[in-house]
Amino acid sequence: MKKKIRTFAEVLGNILGIEITSCEDGLVKGTMPVDDRTRQPYGILHGGASVVLAETLGSVGSHFLAEQEGKIAVGVEVNANHLRQVREGLVYGTAQIQHRGRKIHVWTIEIHDEAQRLVCTSRLTVMVMAMKPQQ
């Protein structure tokens, strides 16, 4: 009997309270709380937490696209511009695919606060590849 192995993204997403709220072909949405788990010492949303949200949303989207072809998807590059402070509440992320190639997916991710102000904009590049048998 195979043991179910939780992925790093699942574990980290659970720790930070990330919830996927919508997952469609090329569009993924989710939320993350701004609380003691995601704030940095100055009391504002940690930029790394925003990057985790962005990469999680894009990676989930690529996973479902790649899975349809019997392939896997792994992130190869992520960047983020942090534009506004958030001290509490929820942030809302939307990942939209910009390029869906055979080997590369490129996503843009925007994160907004509860007032719908842009907090962070990010780009994620994901490599799509054949699934190798586990050894």
KOLBA-587380 format. One line per 5 residues: number of its first residue (from 1); for each residue x, y, z of C-alpha. Coordinates in pm, 1 decimal. Layout:
KOLBA-587380
NUM) X Y Z  ...
This chain:
KOLBA-587380
1) 0.0 0.0 0.0  141.2 337.4 -101.6  154.5 612.1 156.5  4.0 941.9 58.1  282.6 1198.1 55.1
6) 174.0 1555.9 119.2  351.3 1799.8 -104.7  552.3 2089.9 29.7  296.5 2330.9 -118.5  12.0 2157.2 64.4
11) 198.7 2167.1 394.7  314.2 2526.5 356.4  -24.7 2636.7 226.3  -193.7 2481.8 528.0  50.3 2645.7 766.8
16) -14.9 2989.4 613.2  -391.3 2936.9 584.0  -404.7 2951.3 203.4  -737.9 2844.7 57.2  -805.1 2780.6 -311.1
21) -1146.4 2930.8 -383.1  -1172.3 2868.4 -757.8  -981.1 2659.4 -1009.6  -1070.8 2675.8 -1376.6  -876.1 2612.7 -1694.5
26) -602.2 2879.0 -1679.4  -748.3 3074.4 -1385.4  -697.8 3004.3 -1014.9  -813.6 3214.7 -719.6  -736.3 3189.8 -351.5
31) -712.6 3371.6 -21.7  -461.6 3402.0 259.9  -508.0 3559.7 601.9  -285.2 3840.2 720.9  -218.3 3731.3 1077.9
36) 67.6 3617.9 1301.3  154.7 3340.8 1052.8  202.1 3578.4 760.7  318.1 3908.4 913.8  679.4 4012.5 943.2
41) 821.0 4178.8 1258.4  692.9 4525.6 1156.1  334.5 4399.1 1164.1  274.7 4396.5 788.1  224.6 4116.8 539.0
46) 556.8 3941.7 477.6  665.2 3957.1 113.4  765.2 3591.2 126.7  410.2 3496.1 225.5  280.1 3684.9 -78.9
51) 525.2 3492.4 -296.7  408.6 3163.0 -145.3  48.2 3254.7 -227.2  142.1 3355.0 -582.5  347.1 3041.6 -650.2
56) 83.2 2817.9 -495.0  -194.0 2956.1 -716.4  6.6 2931.9 -1039.2  146.1 2590.4 -951.3  -199.3 2451.9 -876.3
61) -316.5 2581.0 -1214.3  -23.7 2424.2 -1398.8  -63.8 2097.8 -1208.2  -418.2 2053.8 -1335.7  -325.7 2150.6 -1691.7
66) -22.9 1917.9 -1698.1  -208.0 1631.5 -1530.1  -452.1 1621.2 -1823.4  -153.3 1524.5 -2040.7  -2.6 1277.6 -1792.7
71) 276.0 1523.2 -1706.3  396.6 1712.0 -1401.4  462.1 2081.0 -1348.9  742.7 2235.0 -1143.0  814.8 2601.3 -1077.5
76) 1140.4 2733.0 -1222.0  1117.8 3108.1 -1155.6  902.3 3343.8 -954.6  928.7 3718.1 -900.7  716.1 3965.9 -714.4
81) 673.1 4337.5 -670.8  529.0 4434.7 -332.8  326.1 4752.5 -378.4  119.1 4810.5 -64.9  126.3 4718.7 302.8
86) -144.6 4506.5 458.9  -174.4 4469.4 836.5  -482.1 4248.2 881.9  -770.4 4074.8 710.9  -748.8 3862.8 399.6
91) -560.7 3903.2 75.3  -706.0 3769.1 -248.8  -490.0 3620.4 -522.1  -578.4 3561.4 -885.6  -347.5 3364.2 -1113.1
96) -407.2 3378.5 -1486.7  -209.7 3185.1 -1744.7  -35.1 3403.3 -2003.0  146.6 3132.3 -2198.7  51.3 2765.8 -2218.9
101) 324.8 2594.2 -2414.1  411.6 2226.6 -2432.9  705.5 2271.8 -2195.5  655.9 2610.1 -2027.6  363.9 2784.9 -1859.8
106) 382.5 3151.5 -1761.0  136.0 3292.0 -1507.3  63.9 3642.6 -1385.1  -63.1 3666.6 -1031.7  -220.3 3969.5 -868.4
111) -284.3 3992.7 -496.6  -537.9 4245.8 -367.6  -645.0 4352.7 -19.4  -1003.2 4359.5 106.0  -1049.1 4708.0 -44.6
116) -948.1 4561.4 -383.9  -621.0 4758.0 -390.7  -327.4 4590.3 -561.9  -83.3 4463.5 -297.8  154.2 4249.5 -503.1
121) 202.7 4154.1 -865.2  396.7 3841.9 -952.8  505.3 3629.5 -1248.4  560.7 3254.0 -1227.1  728.8 3032.9 -1485.3
126) 652.7 2661.5 -1464.1  822.3 2377.5 -1651.6  598.6 2097.2 -1777.8  770.2 1761.3 -1809.9  712.4 1390.2 -1831.3
131) 641.8 1212.3 -1506.8  932.2 988.1 -1411.2  857.2 659.6 -1238.0  928.6 666.7 -864.0  1226.2 461.2 -762.5
